[in-house]
Amino acid sequence: MRKSDLNSQSEFLETTFISIPDLIESETKRYGHRTALIVDSVSLTFDALKRFVDKTAAALQCGGLGHGDCIAICAQSSIEYVVTFLAGLRAGIVVAPLPTSASPEALKSMIVDSSAQIIFYDRTCMDLVQSATLEIKIHKVLFEEKESILKEGHRYYRHWPAEPARPFDKVNIEPDWPFNIIYSSGTTGTPKGIVQSHAMRWNYVRRAKAYGYHNSPTTLLSTPLYSNTTLVSFFPTLAYGGTAILMPKFDAGKYLELAQEYKVTHTMLVPVQYQRIMACENFSRFDLSRFQTKQCTSSPFKPELKQKVLEKWPGGLFEAYGMTEGGATFILAAHEHPHKLHTVGLPAEGCEVRFINDQGEEVLPGEAGEIVGHSPGMMDKYLNQPEKTAEVEYYDDSGKRFIRSGDIGRLDEDGFLILLDRKKDMIISGGFNIYPSDLETVLIKHPQVKEVAVVGVPSEKWGETPVAFVVPVKVATITPQNIVDWTNLRLGKMQRLADAVIIDKLPRSVIGKVLKIELRATYLEYGHASKNDQMV
């Protein structure tokens, strides 16, 4: 059964599949004059958004594109970006939102892997896209150099194309059709194309009702549209008739100004953004009283920071643990469980979780193991990489499919998940497992340590040994040896640091994840490995 129209904002939650483009069209029929999108003070109503989406979708169809084809986008968040993304979906085309932070070589590999026939880009990515496509036959569209087709007051934006040859021919989207291809960061090797279906995205929208998105939210988002972190809040906002405010570039002060100006009710931020916002000296001057829901995901969220947000920022705080690939999802309603801030919460509704050892056997309750999960929201595959897909899949005795998280964790006595570390980041030293997060928990308590990351490096004596990268509170207040001595006094014999490196800042991805592969490579490149046998 399929519904092309809905009579109530949340009726679809109790129905069978309906695509996100159809959900947005339904909201347009009900709230056409409501603002759907705001970027850099330029706004679009739902009616205007639909006109431009349909026009662009018609142009794609006129170009011979449809189900089974792919378009790519490499640009900062903009109205053009959203229109193009939605137009591709509306035409049944899979969309590959590509990271603007990629190297030309990595971007080229993603374009080739996705088989995209058109890449849309903006001036900020012009050099990157031109370099990446030198040897690729692909049609390129630069957003800002086409004829203006929209005038909102005295504001203009340029988009492609001016007029398609024929009107949009509506497409009936099937749930198993690919929705988007999200590429992994590539920080741990060749980027993998994560194929998510329309059904998976629809399930994300259904789940968003638990966070109040069904009440026509005003959502402020400052992470990029090529990140799943952004999309899990962006699409529910439009699907429920809300207003999405996009920041092309994050700035803590500007974020607070926008939150106050537009009376924001919902947001999704990564921990480093919460940290910067809470550090603003004039934070208390802004009116944030309209906030209903704040969400956080993507990287570890320190309990102390969660507590600070709860104390000073109105509205509920939800931390979400999960992967772009889907599977295991845990939710911590921090405002409801303030005594569980050291955890990432309880399994999300409809999510089945197991903990397994290296042999694929379930561990005993309360024991640490790799987290694997089954849920309605699971990726189809890694594009063109069946071996990698098989590596991330786990099947139980009944044949049920789970997705491996690559994370090690355990449940506490109340069923809340305590994360220990990434399986690949776990250090095996002298036959013992060392979790970098355990060492980081100790190191961050040093009064002169602002941020820290621990990585494992090769050691002839121990196989691997831990090294700390430390960002100090003040420059030249501590030495590497001071860090090593202070920390090792507080660690078990088999956990001790071999070395420490003082750095200005930790390398991070655009969504705040510490790039440990870069730290490890830098350490080995500059010859620190001679100290690796100092563990005991």
Residue pairs with C-beta under 8 A, 6 or more apart in sequence:
1 15
1 16
2 16
2 17
2 18
2 172
3 12
3 15
3 16
3 18
3 22
4 18
4 22
5 26
5 29
6 12
6 18
6 23
6 26
9 27
9 30
9 214
9 216
9 240
9 241
10 209
10 214
10 240
12 18
12 23
12 206
13 206
13 209
13 214
17 175
17 198
17 199
17 202
18 202
19 89
19 173
19 175
19 198
19 202
20 89
20 179
20 198
20 201
20 202
20 205
20 235
20 238
20 239
21 86
21 89
21 90
21 173
22 173
23 205
23 238
23 239
24 46
24 49
24 50
24 86
24 238
24 239
25 50
27 46
27 238
27 239
27 240
27 241
28 46
28 47
28 49
28 50
30 241
31 46
31 216
31 241
32 45
32 46
32 47
32 50
33 45
33 46
33 47
34 45
34 46
34 216
34 241
34 243
35 43
35 44
35 45
35 46
35 243
36 44
36 45
36 46
36 48
36 49
36 238
36 243
36 244
37 43
37 44
37 49
37 79
37 82
37 238
37 243
37 244
37 245
37 246
38 44
38 243
38 244
38 245
38 246
38 262
39 77
39 78
39 79
39 82
39 245
39 246
39 248
40 78
40 248
41 155
42 79
42 152
42 155
42 157
43 152
44 52
44 79
44 150
44 152
46 241
48 150
48 152
49 82
49 83
49 86
52 83
52 87
52 149
52 150
52 159
53 83
53 86
53 87
53 90
54 87
54 90
54 167
54 168
55 87
55 149
55 161
55 163
55 164
55 168
56 83
56 84
56 87
56 159
56 160
56 161
56 164
57 87
57 88
57 90
57 91
57 168
58 164
58 166
58 167
58 168
58 169
59 87
59 160
59 161
59 164
60 66
60 71
60 87
60 88
60 91
60 93
60 118
61 91
61 164
61 166
61 168
61 169
62 164
62 165
62 166
63 117
63 118
63 139
65 71
65 91
65 93
65 117
65 118
66 91
66 92
66 93
66 171
67 92
67 93
67 171
67 177
69 93
69 94
69 117
70 93
70 94
70 95
70 96
70 114
70 115
70 116
70 117
70 181
71 84
71 88
71 93
71 94
71 95
71 96
71 116
71 117
71 118
71 119
71 120
72 95
72 96
72 97
72 98
72 110
72 111
72 114
72 116
72 118
72 119
72 120
73 81
73 84
73 85
73 95
73 96
73 97
73 98
73 119
73 120
73 121
73 225
73 226
74 98
74 99
74 100
74 107
74 119
74 120
74 121
74 125
74 128
74 129
74 226
75 81
75 100
75 120
75 121
75 122
75 124
75 125
75 143
76 100
76 122
76 124
76 125
76 224
76 248
76 249
77 221
77 224
77 225
77 246
77 247
77 248
78 122
78 143
78 157
78 246
78 248
79 157
79 159
80 120
80 122
80 143
80 157
80 158
80 159
81 120
81 122
81 143
81 225
82 225
82 244
82 246
83 159
84 95
84 120
84 159
84 160
85 95
85 97
85 225
88 94
88 95
89 95
89 173
89 179
89 198
90 168
90 171
91 168
91 171
92 171
92 173
92 177
94 177
94 178
94 179
94 180
94 181
94 195
95 179
95 180
95 181
96 110
96 111
96 114
96 116
96 180
96 181
96 183
96 193
97 180
97 182
97 225
97 226
98 107
98 110
98 111
98 119
98 183
98 226
99 107
99 183
99 185
99 224
99 226
99 510
100 124
100 125
100 128
100 224
100 226
100 510
101 509
101 510
102 110
102 128
102 132
102 186
102 191
104 128
104 131
104 132
105 132
106 186
106 191
107 128
107 129
107 132
108 132
108 133
108 135
108 136
109 190
109 191
110 183
110 191
110 193
111 119
111 132
111 133
111 136
111 138
112 136
113 191
113 193
113 383
113 384
114 181
114 193
114 383
116 138
117 138
117 139
118 138
118 139
118 140
118 141
119 129
119 133
119 138
119 139
119 140
119 141
120 141
120 143
120 160
121 128
121 129
121 140
121 141
121 142
121 143
122 142
122 143
122 144
123 142
123 144
126 142
129 140
133 140
141 160
143 158
143 159
143 160
144 158
145 158
146 158
146 159
146 160
146 161
146 162
147 158
147 162
148 156
148 157
148 158
149 158
149 159
149 162
150 156
150 157
150 159
173 198
174 198
175 197
175 198
175 199
175 202
176 197
176 198
176 199
176 380
177 197
177 198
178 195
178 196
178 197
178 198
178 380
179 196
179 197
179 198
179 200
179 201
180 195
180 196
180 201
180 231
181 193
181 194
181 195
181 196
181 383
182 193
182 194
182 196
182 226
182 227
182 228
182 231
182 324
183 191
183 192
183 193
183 194
183 226
184 191
184 192
184 194
184 324
185 191
185 509
185 513
187 509
187 513
187 515
187 516
187 517
187 518
188 424
188 517
192 382
192 383
192 385
192 388
193 382
193 383
193 384
193 385
194 228
194 324
194 325
194 379
194 382
194 383
195 379
195 380
195 381
195 382
195 383
196 324
196 326
196 379
196 380
197 380
199 376
200 326
200 376
200 377
200 378
200 379
200 380
201 231
201 235
203 375
203 376
203 377
204 231
204 232
204 235
204 236
204 377
205 213
205 235
205 236
205 239
205 240
207 348
207 349
207 350
207 377
208 214
208 232
208 233
208 236
208 240
210 331
210 349
211 266
211 293
211 295
211 316
211 318
212 265
212 266
212 292
212 293
213 219
213 233
213 236
213 237
213 239
213 240
213 242
213 266
213 293
214 240
215 240
215 265
215 292
216 240
216 241
216 242
216 243
217 237
217 240
217 242
217 243
217 265
217 266
217 292
217 293
218 242
218 243
218 245
218 262
218 263
218 264
218 265
218 266
218 290
219 233
219 234
219 237
219 242
219 243
219 244
219 245
219 264
219 265
219 266
219 267
219 268
220 245
220 247
220 255
220 258
220 259
220 262
220 264
220 266
220 267
221 230
221 233
221 234
221 244
221 245
221 246
221 247
221 267
221 268
222 246
222 247
222 249
222 250
222 255
222 269
222 273
223 229
223 230
223 250
223 268
223 269
223 270
223 273
223 510
223 511
224 230
224 510
224 511
225 231
225 234
225 246
227 298
227 510
227 511
228 324
229 268
229 270
229 297
229 298
229 511
230 268
232 268
232 297
232 320
233 266
233 267
233 268
233 295
234 244
234 246
236 242
237 243
237 244
237 266
238 244
242 266
243 262
245 258
245 262
245 264
247 254
247 255
247 258
250 273
252 273
252 276
252 277
252 279
252 280
253 280
253 282
255 273
255 277
256 277
256 280
256 282
256 283
256 286
256 288
257 286
258 264
259 267
259 286
259 288
259 291
260 286
260 287
260 288
263 290
264 288
264 290
264 291
265 290
265 291
265 292
265 293
265 315
266 291
266 292
266 293
266 294
266 295
267 291
267 293
267 294
267 295
268 295
268 296
268 297
269 277
269 294
269 295
269 296
270 296
270 297
270 298
270 299
270 511
270 512
271 296
271 298
271 299
271 300
271 301
271 302
271 305
271 512
272 299
272 508
272 512
273 512
274 296
274 301
274 305
274 309
275 305
277 283
278 305
278 308
278 309
278 312
278 313
283 312
284 312
288 313
288 314
288 315
289 314
290 314
291 313
291 314
291 315
292 315
292 316
293 315
293 316
293 318
294 309
294 313
294 315
294 316
294 317
294 318
295 317
295 318
295 319
295 320
296 317
296 318
296 319
296 320
297 319
297 320
297 321
297 322
298 511
298 512
298 513
299 511
299 512
299 513
299 514
300 419
300 437
301 319
301 344
302 444
303 341
303 342
306 317
306 319
306 334
306 341
307 338
307 341
309 317
309 334
310 317
310 334
310 335
310 338
316 333
316 334
316 335
316 336
317 333
317 334
317 335
318 331
318 332
318 333
318 334
319 331
319 332
319 334
319 344
319 345
320 329
320 330
320 331
320 332
320 344
321 328
321 329
321 330
321 331
321 332
321 344
321 345
321 417
321 419
322 328
322 329
322 330
322 348
322 373
323 403
323 405
324 379
325 378
325 379
325 392
325 403
326 373
326 375
326 377
326 378
326 379
326 403
327 351
327 372
327 373
327 374
327 375
327 377
327 378
327 402
327 403
327 404
327 405
328 347
328 351
328 353
328 371
328 372
328 373
328 375
328 403
328 405
329 347
329 348
329 351
329 373
329 375
329 377
330 344
330 345
330 346
330 347
330 348
330 351
330 353
330 417
331 345
331 346
331 348
332 340
332 341
332 343
332 344
332 345
332 346
332 416
333 345
334 340
334 341
337 345
337 416
340 414
340 416
342 418
343 412
343 416
343 417
343 418
343 419
344 416
344 417
344 418
344 419
345 416
345 417
346 415
346 416
346 417
347 353
347 373
347 415
347 417
348 375
350 375
350 376
351 373
351 374
351 375
352 373
352 374
352 375
352 400
352 402
353 371
353 372
353 373
354 362
354 371
354 372
354 373
354 394
354 396
354 402
355 362
355 363
355 367
355 368
355 369
355 370
355 371
355 372
355 409
355 410
355 411
356 362
356 363
356 369
356 370
356 372
356 394
357 363
357 369
357 370
360 394
362 369
363 369
365 411
366 410
366 411
366 412
366 413
367 410
368 408
368 409
368 410
368 420
369 408
369 409
369 410
370 404
370 405
370 406
370 407
370 408
370 423
371 405
371 407
371 408
371 409
371 417
372 394
372 402
372 403
372 404
372 405
373 402
373 403
373 405
374 400
374 401
374 402
374 403
378 401
378 403
379 403
381 389
382 388
382 389
382 392
391 404
392 403
392 404
392 406
393 401
393 402
393 403
393 404
394 401
394 402
394 403
394 404
395 401
395 402
396 402
406 422
406 423
406 424
407 419
407 420
407 421
407 422
407 423
408 419
408 420
408 421
408 422
408 423
408 426
408 435
409 417
409 418
409 419
409 420
410 417
410 418
410 420
411 417
411 418
412 418
419 437
420 435
420 437
420 438
421 435
421 436
421 437
421 438
425 436
425 455
425 456
425 516
426 433
426 434
426 435
426 436
426 456
427 433
427 434
427 435
427 436
427 456
427 464
427 465
427 466
428 434
428 456
428 463
428 464
429 456
429 459
429 462
429 463
429 464
429 465
429 466
429 494
429 535
430 462
430 463
430 494
430 535
431 463
432 494
434 456
434 464
434 466
434 494
434 495
436 453
436 454
436 455
436 456
436 466
437 454
438 495
439 454
439 466
439 468
439 487
439 491
439 495
439 497
440 452
440 453
440 454
440 468
442 487
442 490
442 491
443 449
443 452
443 454
443 468
443 470
443 483
443 487
444 451
444 452
446 478
446 483
446 486
446 487
447 473
448 472
448 473
448 474
448 477
448 478
449 470
449 471
449 472
449 473
449 478
449 483
450 471
450 472
450 473
451 470
451 471
451 505
451 506
452 468
452 469
452 470
452 471
453 468
453 469
453 506
453 514
453 516
453 519
454 466
454 467
454 468
454 469
454 497
455 466
455 467
455 469
455 516
455 519
455 520
455 523
456 464
456 465
456 466
456 467
456 520
457 464
457 465
457 466
457 467
457 498
457 520
457 523
457 524
457 528
457 529
457 532
458 464
458 524
458 529
458 532
459 465
459 498
459 529
459 532
459 533
459 535
460 532
460 533
461 532
461 533
461 535
462 532
462 533
462 535
465 498
465 532
465 533
465 534
465 535
466 495
466 496
466 497
466 498
466 535
467 497
467 498
467 499
467 500
467 501
467 523
467 528
467 532
468 483
468 484
468 487
468 497
468 499
468 500
468 501
469 500
469 501
469 503
469 506
469 519
469 523
470 478
470 480
470 483
470 500
470 501
470 502
470 503
471 502
471 503
471 504
471 505
471 506
472 478
472 502
478 502
479 502
480 499
480 500
480 501
480 502
481 500
483 497
483 500
483 502
484 497
484 498
484 499
484 500
484 534
487 496
487 497
487 500
488 496
488 497
491 497
493 536
494 535
494 536
496 534
496 535
496 536
497 534
497 535
498 531
498 532
498 533
498 534
498 535
499 523
499 528
499 531
499 532
499 534
501 523
501 528
506 514
506 515
506 519
507 514
507 515
507 518
507 519
508 514
508 515
509 515
523 529
